[in-house]
Amino acid sequence: MEGIIPLYKPAGMTSHDCVYKLRMILKTKKVGHTGTLDPDVTGVLPICVGKATKIAEYITDAGKAYEGEVTIGFSTTTEDASGEVIERKVVDRTISREEIEQVLQSLQGEIQQTPPMYSAVKVGGVRLYEYARKGIEVERPTRQITIYSIELLDERKEFSGETITFRFKVQCSKGTYIRTLAVMIGERLGYPAHMSWLKRTQSVSYTLEDCLTFEEIENKMEEGRLDEILKPLESALSHLPKMRINDKVAEKVKNGALLKEPPYLKSINGPIIAETADGLALAIYEKHPNKPGLLKPVKVLRNE
């Protein structure tokens, strides 16, 4: 049993809850998720099974896409709908579509973002949400993230009311908090805001169309047809650069050998996939820290 199952995560469950339930369904402990989704968030959550758990971090580090909803007029402790209201400001003017689109465009590209207190980011070895639950405010590390695209999902020309709600879709890098993005949208419009709804629509190459519910997975398991829904490791590594190797080199790769760095990969600083002529991923390599021109294996995926 090896591969990735794109799960449609329902609301009301943590990512760990999903892993626990799938361990029961699949009758194996080798199950892992690929990045935390808050309980209220639904959508694409790739689940790694068997040897695929080795590559979970590379799915986590890949870009994601979401459809979100921002409500302008009040902010919350958690930056989403589950938190307590901490600031209110009645929207006392009509906001035009053009103004909202300008704000969204101003957030596109590389921007600085400070994670919310209710998040899993660690400061001093302690997760921020643990500080938040004790009422302790700590200095949070600002991080650089990338918004590849952001688009308004609303046909209205004008937005008015004591609170204003609209949806948007966004493609972003790892480490992006859509909750915080919603707050930033509100700030740039001059009002407190929070994220009132969120669905992840894509993770790596997996989209909502690829996803299965717990019930569908359980049915496949009972029918002995789990192989029909297990995606190969390669599908989760499609975003990483590849190094094609021949059969002779493949045997060395399986044994963890160093490799010469091909000229076309000299500009790459991250992970590189060593794959066979027929596209089978054998190992993940990175530049050797002490031996220029050589690549060292980080993880051997297949050694049989």
Steps between C-alpha positions, in 0.01 A plus 500: 500500500689803370396833356304819557126531555362848430245528780210745498537629855163576661439785741525426872808277486867577552758360259608260776138385543499415129820298532363310801178412317687383189730281710187323619355470149824389332611283795853640497696742719707630208272791418595868511352834396674770300447819694251617758159622393291671769187309612260742326685477168390251234656375178812333367715318759745254343554199727819296473478123547784251548834606349336817373528639855866563411401781266231671710723803564542565126124519454477729804766728350325529162265782402127487571179654367195608698160659475444724799247744636581822684254682721576867558364681804643305793812303589546195725765352727565211261461705179219264394133447585573278803664772709367763736431845359772747600423806286194633318469783253182551301567528127374855454558538128446322171809315381543465126604189315800689364625583850477137612677380184776757552550375858517138380754592233710686759535171689624305197867404485746470789359648821574492872255321728490450878341168605193525728535424871265206452732307268740204514812712443757441775668778700753385758400140438135569590216526248338842482151366573629366834610852597168639373293259711686621810447863403871555440597734216843431346692657215420310182748450214406684183546282193515561128234321296394517137151563366518370143148614411193635678162568346163629618218245472209741505310671218381803699610847392443651845514360855307657787356413842611506864717199415616395153577146393656382174691199374834476320729232363872495558808300398779533753828363632552284806469680832216726386220559750179579315351616832768765522455585133131574571604729788746678270228553238283664767786718626567633151133584463506677838302251712550207738436168325522124533482189282144371521535191278779304326539205266829367367455432129844369407814354658790413268329336199191387692174691456148469642412276204761247617372485858311220670285505812556267796200298386638455149839392636336255740295349218811450285676336793212261563485411130874431488547775240714745694765491227255684275517813714862496623694757300867418430783681682594671176172692489593673825847594375392645165593855608866414566785498241597159361830331420463209257744213566584174321473148644866484602480824698161393640663212687745742662215737591316218677810457716525870586787599270611859439436628147662762281289811463373540141566848352126563448437468875772736625248777566279273712543531877219277622416129469553315171337172402719222357273302270532208258442519124136399551440773762531296819624716791788325678641764733502864601832683470636839603827684442781363717582761768875426500575361154427745217373338181354198682147410606429298814192285563255635757252215474513173307142425401548163333790264552358170379 
